[in-house]
């Protein structure tokens, strides 16, 4: 008994030492759950809660554990990590339930909805001061460490990582709790499915699926529910049922619940029920780490000065950083030239400067010229289709190609920010359903991106 207590104390000392050398969130996720089990033939036997945790702890931190063990017990120190006996037994039950394991290197299909991107996991997410709280809240919800936290609202501009965190929660739950039913979809998907259910007289089946067959709901882009009264009522009832049953829910949006126009008070209350966590643009150091992570995961070889240059110039969001890295490596491969600072400067010139030169005034003039209307008409209160549609397109393009906040865009067109948001939603939906509108928007995009304005 004394020897077991001594070995357990050694393991606790190792955990403390390793904790000082790795990110805190990595420690909490992979090493904190690993416990001392027994000593067998002079080998320290550790216990992980499941096979996934066992593999991650061994692959990522095995050398650190062994190094610390040898420091304490000498060169003969040895250890192994097993899956806990309790988990093995539950695992046998799960195999009998025919739960299918995901294929390697493939996007993951949750129990319902869209695929989860294979690289959108917690391991691939770069944590910085801009997103640490959102990461911690997402990980806590996924790991079920806080029984009081059932709801999380992720807030950020496009391209900051809220979809990554939402899908990371899905990945983690599917791997650690495969019996849990994960639904991943956008609010637009939910609305379209509900409308189809009414058309096919299957609304009861639709309600039952979301209220009785879902354990974790990951609902993206909830601002697209603006103005959809019937969908809002149904979703609010569904959320009430899920929350009463202690299910987990993650929402994501570009806007705070209170800033989404034409959203009923009940749904605003449900969106605000749990933690609201915003994700800000990454600082320089975090941008460097993001590029380094992408470089390693994709097998790129890029000099440090090129990475630093991309991080200093591409400051808007993560997608822009990825675009720069892909642009540099793709151009190098296609042209057979080395990746250097000159190549990076050419790629960045087409990404960063493009957006800096586009203003709301330029967009207004471009739209007026194309539709042959006056600037006065464009910013007027006219609701004629020949004026209102160009105005909506101009507002949509202003949101897409400038950094101006929604309130500023609305003022430039003599509209409230709620009207501006509605216009953006109209065009976003129209692009999906209307081929001619999609071609019009693509034409404007080509002109703006090429500098032909």
Secondary structure, 3 states (H helix, E strand, C coil): CHHHHHHHHHHHHHHHHHHCCCCHHHHHHHHCCCEEEEEECCEEEEEECCHHHHHHHHHHHHHHHHHHHHHHHCCCCCEEEEECHHHHHHHHHHHHCCCCCCCCCCCEECCEECEECCCCCCCCCCCCCCCHHHHHHHHHHHHCCCCCCCEEEEECCCCCCHHHHHHHHHHHHHHHCCCCCEEEEEHHHHHHHHHHHHHCCCHHHHHHHHHHCCCEEEEECHHHHCCCHHHHHHHHHHHHHHHHCCCEEEEEECCCHHHCCCCCHHHHHHHCCCEEEECCCCCHHHHHHHHHHHHHHHCCCCCHHHHHHHHHHCCCCHHHHHHHHHHHHHHHHHHCCCCCHHHHHHHHHHHHHHHHHCCHHHHHHHHHHHHCCCHHHHCCCCCCHHHHHHHHHHHHHHHHHCCCCHHHHHHHCCCCHHHHHHHHHHHHHHHHHCHHHHHHHHHHHHHHHHCCC
